[in-house]
């Protein structure tokens, strides 16, 4: 699974970032990881930055007060005090060029992205334990 973002200014790509996740990670985790990386990059910019996502759930998680996920908490902490970063949502899979480019970058990340290590979800671990238990039974 891949996670990625890119930044454009004046119709030119100025930054790309790609990470490769474990197959045991979820699409939501990949979305949050890319969002966190984009926030960290935007935090270094000396201008206003608009971050567009096709994952409404990741944007909602970022706004939530009741977050258990460490990666979401880290993204929230990076945002503190930075009023220059704005967020927007775009509908996925309707042929918006910039969104299609981001999806392509995420697909490339499965082959050549940096290795990202995220904890597995409890549900994944429970499923693996159940499979092992049933195998031995």
Secondary structure as GFF3:
##gff-version 3
##sequence-region A 1 137
A	DSSP	beta_strand	2	9	.	.	.	ID=ss1
A	DSSP	beta_strand	12	20	.	.	.	ID=ss2
A	DSSP	alpha_helix	27	44	.	.	.	ID=ss3
A	DSSP	beta_strand	49	53	.	.	.	ID=ss4
A	DSSP	alpha_helix	56	63	.	.	.	ID=ss5
A	DSSP	alpha_helix	70	79	.	.	.	ID=ss6
A	DSSP	beta_strand	85	89	.	.	.	ID=ss7
A	DSSP	alpha_helix	97	112	.	.	.	ID=ss8
A	DSSP	beta_strand	114	115	.	.	.	ID=ss9
A	DSSP	alpha_helix	122	136	.	.	.	ID=ss10
###
